[in-house]
């Protein structure tokens, strides 16, 4: 069983920055972040493999940066130039090293005021 502990959400003005963190237990291959805004489907924001390969949803490219500390099994999401449309519940994601299981954290709220 993988445990995910998230931190870093909050309220920020448009144009501001926030940094999310998520620490995972267990043997993890891919980590990342999903988000779900009110009335919308959950979407992947960014993913990073153990080797450092990254993917981003188009709407955050150039503004968000995902990084990872493999030694601490921790993933970070640096969010800059935040927009009102980034407001959502952000959930940490992890896939186990054998690719057999996926886990999501409980989520941390990010609210961007315009």
C-alpha positions as CSV (number, residue, x, y, z in Angstrom):
1,X,0.0,0.0,0.0
2,X,1.4,3.4,-1.0
3,X,0.8,6.4,1.2
4,X,0.9,9.9,-0.4
5,X,1.3,13.0,1.8
6,X,0.6,16.3,0.0
7,X,1.3,19.9,1.0
8,X,1.5,23.4,-0.5
9,X,-1.9,24.4,-1.7
10,X,-3.6,27.7,-0.8
11,X,-5.0,30.9,-2.1
12,X,-3.0,33.1,-4.4
13,X,-3.7,36.1,-6.7
14,X,-3.5,35.7,-10.4
15,X,0.1,35.9,-11.6
16,X,1.4,34.5,-8.4
17,X,3.2,31.3,-7.6
18,X,2.7,28.2,-5.4
19,X,4.8,25.0,-4.9
20,X,3.1,21.7,-4.2
21,X,5.0,18.8,-2.6
22,X,4.1,15.1,-2.3
23,X,6.0,12.4,-0.4
24,X,5.3,8.8,-1.2
25,X,6.1,5.6,0.6
26,X,6.9,2.4,-1.3
27,X,8.7,1.7,-4.6
28,X,7.5,4.2,-7.1
29,X,8.1,4.6,-10.8
30,X,5.9,7.5,-12.0
31,X,4.8,10.4,-9.9
32,X,2.8,13.4,-10.8
33,X,-0.3,15.6,-10.3
34,X,-3.9,15.5,-11.4
35,X,-6.4,18.3,-10.9
36,X,-10.2,18.5,-10.8
37,X,-12.1,21.8,-11.0
38,X,-15.7,22.1,-9.9
39,X,-18.0,20.7,-12.5
40,X,-15.1,19.4,-14.7
41,X,-13.4,16.0,-15.2
42,X,-10.1,15.2,-13.5
43,X,-7.2,15.9,-15.8
44,X,-3.5,15.1,-15.6
45,X,-1.4,18.2,-15.0
46,X,2.2,16.8,-15.1
47,X,4.0,13.5,-14.7
48,X,7.6,12.5,-14.1
49,X,9.2,9.1,-14.3
50,X,11.9,7.9,-12.1
51,X,14.4,8.6,-14.8
52,X,13.2,12.2,-15.1
53,X,11.1,12.1,-18.2
54,X,8.3,14.7,-17.9
55,X,4.9,15.4,-19.6
56,X,2.6,18.3,-19.1
57,X,-0.9,19.2,-20.2
58,X,-0.8,21.9,-22.8
59,X,-2.5,24.5,-20.6
60,X,0.4,24.6,-18.1
61,X,3.4,24.3,-20.4
62,X,5.9,27.1,-19.7
63,X,4.3,28.0,-16.4
64,X,4.5,24.8,-14.3
65,X,7.6,22.7,-13.6
66,X,7.5,19.2,-12.2
67,X,10.6,17.8,-10.4
68,X,11.4,14.9,-8.2
69,X,13.8,13.8,-5.5
70,X,14.1,10.0,-5.9
71,X,16.0,9.6,-2.7
72,X,13.1,11.0,-0.7
73,X,10.4,9.7,-3.0
74,X,9.0,13.2,-3.3
75,X,7.6,15.1,-6.2
76,X,7.2,18.8,-6.5
77,X,5.1,21.0,-8.8
78,X,6.3,24.6,-9.1
79,X,3.4,26.7,-10.4
80,X,4.1,30.2,-11.7
81,X,2.0,32.8,-13.5
82,X,-1.1,31.2,-12.0
83,X,-4.4,31.9,-13.6
84,X,-8.0,31.7,-12.3
85,X,-8.5,28.7,-14.5
86,X,-5.9,26.8,-12.5
87,X,-8.2,26.8,-9.6
88,X,-8.8,23.1,-8.7
89,X,-8.2,20.3,-6.2
90,X,-4.7,19.0,-7.0
91,X,-4.0,15.4,-6.2
92,X,-0.7,13.7,-6.1
93,X,-0.4,10.5,-8.2
94,X,2.0,7.6,-8.0
95,X,2.4,4.4,-10.0
96,X,4.3,1.5,-8.5
97,X,7.6,0.4,-9.8
98,X,6.1,-2.8,-11.3
99,X,3.4,-0.7,-13.0
100,X,0.7,-2.8,-11.4
101,X,-1.0,-0.1,-9.2
102,X,-2.0,3.5,-9.3
103,X,-2.6,5.7,-6.2
104,X,-4.0,9.2,-5.7
105,X,-3.7,11.4,-2.7
106,X,-6.6,13.2,-1.0
107,X,-5.8,16.4,-2.7
108,X,-4.8,20.0,-1.8
109,X,-6.9,22.9,-2.9
110,X,-5.4,25.6,-5.1
111,X,-7.5,28.8,-5.5
112,X,-6.4,31.6,-7.8
113,X,-8.2,34.9,-7.4
114,X,-8.5,37.2,-10.4
